[in-house]
Amino acid sequence: MMIIGSLSSTADSDLSALSAIIMTDVYGKHLSKNNPNPKKMLWVGRFTMVVATMLGVIFASLKLDILSMLIFVGALWGAIVFPVISSLYWNKVTNLAFTAAVTGAFLLFIIARFEWLELTGAVALFFEVIASVGGGVVIGLMCFGFFGRTAGLILGAITAVILLFFTLGFLRDYIVLLSSLTAYGASAIICVVLTLTSNKSAFDFALIKQRVVEFSDNK
């Protein structure tokens, strides 16, 4: 019942978020050329929720294991959580860093979860190191929320180093945990590396209102 409740809550939030994205970003900012019809925008949002619900029913009819689906959703969250949070506080994060981090992390999760590569030797060590970083990212983000950036960075780094001593040669036997932590670690590594190597100037957050909130070009 706890699993069903958590999935229902997540599905409700995801439907609302998807509806908002389609009717504002897709229709309001692009298809309508910044001149949306409010009534049509509302119908676009409603239609999006109906279509998404229908797709959900189709997936449900496949009778996939609910725990596997929950892990799959968790991996999606693990791939996106670091780029999302860091982009809110770090004005150097670029679109390339964000997109590559999410895509790369999810791809590595799929490889580890379904064992597309044999998790032995150097391959297993590679994923275990990334998973250790993922554990540090989880703890770092939690500490960041409670105690601030400095505490998050310090405790996250310490956690990642400590986990290295326990995960190497061990975590490969627990594929579900390995793949989930890999999503967190890979997204953080890719996002940080691409951001630090980027030559683009810092993003002006004042542009968010112009690009996202304001639908009309009229001043």
Secondary structure as GFF3:
##gff-version 3
##sequence-region A 1 219
A	DSSP	alpha_helix	2	20	.	.	.	ID=ss1
A	DSSP	pi_helix	21	31	.	.	.	ID=ss2
A	DSSP	alpha_helix	38	61	.	.	.	ID=ss3
A	DSSP	alpha_helix	66	89	.	.	.	ID=ss4
A	DSSP	alpha_helix	95	113	.	.	.	ID=ss5
A	DSSP	alpha_helix	121	147	.	.	.	ID=ss6
A	DSSP	alpha_helix	149	167	.	.	.	ID=ss7
A	DSSP	three_ten_helix	171	173	.	.	.	ID=ss8
A	DSSP	alpha_helix	175	196	.	.	.	ID=ss9
A	DSSP	alpha_helix	207	208	.	.	.	ID=ss10
A	DSSP	pi_helix	209	213	.	.	.	ID=ss11
###
